[in-house]
Amino acid sequence: MDDKLQEQVLKHLDQNDAVDSNDLAKALEVDHQNVVGIIKSLQCFDNLITVEPRSTKKWELSAEGKQVAQNGSYEYNIFSAIPPDGISQSELMKKVPNSKIGFSKAMSNKWIKVDKDCVDGPRCLRKAENVKDLVRVHLNFLAEGQIDQIDAKVLSDLKKRKLASETVIKSFFVKKGKAFTTVLEKPEADLTAQMLQDGSWKSKTFKDYNYNALGVLPQSGHLHPLMKVRSAYRQIFLEMGFSEMPTNNFVESSFWNFDALFQPQQHPARDAHDTFFIKEPAVTNQFPMEYLERVKKVHSEGGYGSQGYRYDWKIEEAQKNVLRTHTTAVSSRMLYALAQQAEFKPVKYFSIDRVFRNETLDSTHLAEFHQVEGVVADRSVTLGDLMGILREFFRKLGIHKLRFKPAYNPYTEPSMEVFGYHNGLGKWVEIGNSGVFRPEMLRPMGLPEDVNVIAWGLSLERPTMIKLGIDNIRDLCGHKVDLQMVYDSPICQMDF
């Protein structure tokens, strides 16, 4: 059918040089959309035809308008139904179709009047002697295409009465092109060995090569928004002279995750409601035993100026394997290794990796998230040094307004929560936690007494959510993430 219609279109165009697509559809007695499809397919052939889009406005009668044009307007029919001596209003309304509209219009035109003093009820009388049904006349003008015979105000009134409407008719004006022909041959895209052998290439038409085409971009991977923010954080740490800690051990013993940090064994965080415990292997026995004994003593008896927690410390609790609840477990390993060196050297460490908490999942909590941690170990570093480093760190993130609030952590004293002013939200937002590691944590490791360690940690997810305007963390992480969001996320600029 398409090939036959294509042939008819080309033949008609060959005979007429140029044609409107609507006229062409009428001439071929086919649907206009079918003709449009053929025209678009012919445009694929270079210089075969030229096509110019056109839009024309046309007034058309509605179904009701066609009925009025044939039978007369409602008001004229009302007028015509009134005899010279009048008629009761109730009888008139029953006699004429659409009498309510016709009666209202006839009264408005002052064609009729109503005598309300009659004994048998209101009576309708003619007020005008002769009237002309201009509505019917104008509708017939429109039907015949004589729109120039009708005033704009009359057209507006017909439109309001829904007797006629103006429609936009779109079409294409088609002309012959420079390479017009009625016999189409699809250009060849490739020169084949068979064409060379039989010589058919001599009579073939080939497509022109487009040397400016860039081609289809190859599919590639996309960094998740969290990884973009992670890269920005990592770059800041490296610029400030920090070294990255190895964080590839997701499973830790309770000893390194809790005990080494001077966190008591009865602390709520060590409960199954807050921590994931490993089934296999459930425990470990690989500890530096001398260090373990010092940790046990500071917990149960105290030391280094502390009275400890005064409880019966059990190695069975320390042996339990867990999914690490914070990357501070890595910091405790690194600080212990630092203490074993023959000569102490100041260090600055950082880490960005996953931690696991047995949380109830909601719009702001996941059981798995990222922790960003910074650690500085040096002689006589103070809380003032910590605040200065924090101000510089967050300044590089674009956060210039900071506030510090006293807080409590089992392994830092003093401790501070860090708040930053978010211009977009117009309020202060908690962005991290920090503090000075307690002597009860550092001295059992073997670090010199004049060495202090300052540290801070913050979330990776929260600033990413703020930056991307995400209010549900499950839209950022997990199996329900919209991949289009990953593709469209901008290069990370922490513009607080």
N, C-alpha and C positions, 0 to 999 in steps of 0.2 A: 504493500500500500504506500509506504514512504517513497520507494523508488519511483512508483508511478506518479505520485503527487509531485515529486521533485522534477520529473520530466515535464509535467503539465505547467508547473511554475516557470521553468526555463523557456518553454515554448511560448507561453503568454508574454513573458518579458521580451523575448526575441521579436515578437510582433508589435509590441507597444513601447519599447525603449525604457519607459518608467511607469510605475504603477503604485497605488496605495494598497497596503496589505488588506485593508477592509474591503476595498473594491475587488481585489484579487480573490478573496474568500467568497464573495458573492458571485463572481463570475464563474468560479470553479465549483460552487455549491458545496463548500466544505466548511468546517468550523474554523474560525479565525485563528485559534490557538495552534491548530495543525499547520496552518500556513506560516505562522511565526516560527514554529520549530524548523520548518524547511528553510526559511530565510537564514536562521542562525547557523544551520549546518552548511549552507552555501557560503557564509562568511569565512569559513575555514579555508576556502580556496583563495589564494592571493589574487587580488584585483579582478575577481570574477564579477562581483557586484559591489555597489556602494549603498549603504543603508543610513537613512536619516530618521531618528525617532520623531514622532509628531504627537501632539495632544490637541484635540478639538473638543469644544464644549457644545452640548446639544441638549435641547429641552425635549422631554418626553412626557406623555400623558400617563398617569397612573391608571389602574384598572377602574377606579371610581371616576377619574377624569374622562376616560373613554365612554363610560356610561352616561355621564352628564352631557358630553358632546353629542351623543346620539339622542337622548331623551329630553334634554333641556335642563337648566339649572333648577335647584329645589325651590328657590324664591319665585322664579318665573312660573313654575308649576302651581305654586300656592296662589299666585295672582290669577292665573288662568282658571283655577277651580272655583273662584268666587263669582257667582252670577251678579248681574246688575243690581238686584234687590238685596244682595248679601246672603250670608249663610252663617249658621251658628258655629262658634269656634270649635266646639267638640266634634261636630260633624265634619268640619273641614280637616281637623287633625287626623281623623280616621280615614279620610278620603285620599289624601296625598302621601306617598312614601317620603320618608325623611322629612316629615312635616315640621319637626321642632327647629331644624336648621333653616329650612325654607321660610318658616314664619318669622324667625328672628331676623334673617337677612331682608325679607320683604318689609318688615317694620322699620329696619335701619335705613332702607332705601326710600322710605316714605311712599311705598306703593300701596299700602293698605292701612286701614285703621280699625279700631275695635270700639264698638258701642257697648258699654257695660251696663246701660240702664234698661235694657230689654227685659221683659218679664220672663222669657224662657232662657235667660242666661246671656252671656256675652255673644255679640254678633259681629262678624267680620265683614267689612265693606271695602270696596275699592276706593283708594284715595286719588290715584292717578288714572287718567283716561287711557292712555296707551303707553306701554313700556316695551323696551327692546331687550332681549336676552343676550346681553353683551358677554356674559360668562361663556355661553355656548359658542358665540362667534369667535372669541379669543382662543378657546380650546381647539376649534377647528383650524384657526390660523396656525397654531402650534403643530397640529397633526400634519398640516401640509407644508411645514417648514417655513412659514412666512412670519418669522419672529420679528422682522422689522416693522410689522403692522401693529405691534403691541407695545404699549408704554411700560417702562421699567417698574412703575408702581403697580400696575396690573399684574405683571409677572410675579412680583413679590407676594401679592394677595393670593394668586393661584397656588403658589408654593406653600403659603401658610395654611390654605384649605386642603393641602395634600392632593390637589387635583393634577398637579404637574411638578416635575422636578428637573433640575439641571444635572446632567451627568457628563463626566469627562471621558472621552473615547480616545484611547491610545492606539496608535498604529505605527507602521514603518513605511516610509517612502523609499521605494527600491528603484535603483537605476542600474543600467549596464555598466560594468567596469571595463578597464582597458583590456583585460584578458578574458572578456566574456565569450563563452561558448556553450552550446547546448549539449555537447558531449563531454562528460566529466571523466577524468582519469586521475585516480588518487596518486599523488606524488610518492615516489619510493623514498624510504628513509635510509636504506643501506644499498651499497653496491655489492652484489653477491658474486661468488665464483661462477655460478651457473650463468649469470648475465654476461660475464666476460667470455665464457666458452661459446655461447650461442650467438653472441653479438647483439642481444636484445637491449643492451644498455644504450645503444645508439638512439633508440626510439622512445626511451623512457624519460619521464620528467622526475627530477629529484628535488627533494626539499633542500632549501638553503640552510647551511650551517649557521647557527647563532653563536658567534665567537664571544659574545658578551654575556652569555648565560652563565650564572654562577653555579648552577646545578643544585641538586637537593642536598641540604645539609645532612651529614651523617648523624644518626642517633647517638646520643652521648649520655653519660650519667650526670646527675645533678646532686650537689651537696645539699644535705638537709639543713634547714635554717639553724638548728642547734650546732651543727658542725661549723657553720659560718661564724656564729658567735664564739664558738670555742676557739677558732683560729685567731679571732681578734683578741681574746683574752690571752692566749698563748703568746702572741706577738708582744703584748704589753709586758708580760712577765720577763720575756727574753730581753726586751729593751732595758728593763730595770736590773738586769744582771742576775736573774734567777736561773737555777738549773732544774730540769724536769726530773721528778721522782719516778721510778718504775712502779706502775700501778696495775700490773697484769694479773695479780692474785685476787680474784673476786672472793674466794673462800679464805677466811682467816680463823685462827683459833680465838676463843674468847679471851685468852691471855693478852694477845697483842691488840685485840679490838676493844677490850674493856680494862683488864687488870693493869696493864702497863700504863694506862692513862689515869690511874688512881680512881677508877670508877668502881664503887663497892659492888660486891656480888649480889646484894639484895636490891640493887637499883632497879626501878621499874623498866628501864630501857632493855634490861636483860631478860625480860619476860617474853614468853612465846607470842604474846599479843603484839609485841613491838619488833621482834627479831625473827628472822628465818634461821632455824637450826637445821644442820645437814644430817641426813639419815645415814649415808654411807660415803666416806667413813665418818662416823659420828664424833670421834675424838682423835686427838693427836698427842704424841709424847715428845715431839721435837722442840725442846726449849733449851735456852742457855741456863743451866740449873743454878749457877751462882747468882745470876740476875733474878731468876724466879724466886729464890729464897729472900733476896733483898726486897722484892715487891711484896712477898707474903708478909714480911716483918713490918713494912711500913703500913700495910693495910690493917694488920691485926694488933700491932703494938705501938705503931708510930715511929717517929724518927725525923732527923733533920729539922728539928724545931716544931714537929707536928705530933699530936697524940694519936693520929690515925683514926680508924673507924671503930676499933675495939670490938671485933667480932672474930669468930673462928673461920679463918680463910681456908677454903677447900680447893685442892688442886683439881678435883673432879669437875668443878665448875669452869676452871681455866682451860681444861682440856677440850671442852665442847667446841666443835667446828660450827661456824656461822657464815652466812653471806654477810660480808662486811657492811656495817651500818653507817660508816663514814670513812673517808680517805685519811683521817687522822691516824688510823691504824698503820697506814704506810709511813706516816710521819714518825710514829713511835719506833718503827724498825730502823728508819734512816738515822734518827737521833741516837739510838743505841749503837749503831755501826760507827757513827761519828765519835762516840765516847770511847770506843775501843782503839782509836788511833793513838799512836805514841805522843803526838803533839797536836793540840787542839787548833783547828783553823776555822775561822768564821765561815758560815755557809748561808746561802739563801736558796731555798727549795720551793717548788710549786708542783701542783698536780691538778689535773682535770679528768675525772673519770666517774664511772657509775658506782652508786651505792644502793643498798636495798633495805627497805623498811616494811614491816608487816602492817601497812596502812589500809584503812578503809578507802576504797577508790571513790573519788568524787571529782568535781570540776577543777579542784586545785591540788589534789593529792594523787600520786601514783605509788605503786610498790617499788618502783625502780626509777631513779633519777640521777642527775649529775651533781657532783660537788666540786667546787673550785676552791683550792686551798693554797695559802701562801705561808711559809715558815722562814723565820730569820733567827739564827743562833749566833750570838756574839757576846763579848764581854761587856757587861754593864748596860745592855740595851734596856730601855725603860718604856713605860706606857706612852710617854711623849714621842719616842721614836716610832712606836706603833701607829699613833695618830698621824704623824707626819708621812709615813709610808702609805697609809691608807688614803690620805688626801691626795697624794701624787698618783696612786694607783687609780682611784676613781676619777681624778681629773682627766687622765688619759682615756677613760671610758666616756667622758663627756658629762660627768656628774660633778658639779662645782660646789653645790651646797650640801654640806654634811652635818649631821648631828650624831652625838654619841650618848648612849643611855646605859647606865650601870645594869649588869645582868649577872646571872649565876650559871657557871658551868662546873662540873665535877673536877675538871683537870686544868682550869685556868683561874687565876686570881691575881689582879683584878680582871673582870670580864666586861665587855662592852658590846651592846647591839649597835649596829651602824644603820642610820637612816639617811636617805637621800631625797632631795626635793625633786619631784617629777613635774616638769612644766606642763606636760600634756594632761596629766590627771589633776594638776593644781593642788597637790597635797604631798606630805612626807610619806615615803614608802620604805619599809624595812628591806635592806639590801644585803645584810651580812651580819656575821657574829665574829667576835675577836676576843683576844685576851693574852695574858702572859702565863705560860705554862708553870704550874705549881712546882715547888721544890720536891714535893712527894713523888712527882713524876720524873723529874730530871736527875736528882741525886742518886737514886738506885741504879740508874744507867751508867753512872761513873763520870758524868760531866762535871768539870770544875765548879766550885761554889760561886765564882764570880761570873759564870756564864749564865745568861738568861736567854730564853727563847720566846719570841712573840709570834703570834699566828693569827690568821683570820680565814674565814670561809664564807662562801656565798653560793647561791643556786645558779645554775646555768639556764634552767627553764624559765624562771620568773622574768628576768630582763628580756628574754626572747619573746615571751608572751606579750609583754608591755610594748615592745618594739613593733610586733606584727598585729597588735590589736586583737589578740586571741584571749577569750575569757574562759575557755575550757581547755585544760591541759591535755585532754584526750584528743583534741583536734590538732595537737602538736606532736604527740608521741603515741605510739601504739598502732594496732591493726586497722583503726578507722580513719587514719590520716588521709586527707585528700592529696593525692599526688600532684595535682595541678598547683596546689599551694607550695609544694616543694619546688616545682619548676619556676614559679613566678616570684619566689621570695627574693628580695633585693640583696645586693652585697652588703655585708654587715657594717653599719655605721651606728654606734651606740649614741644616738642623738637625744640624750635626756634633756 
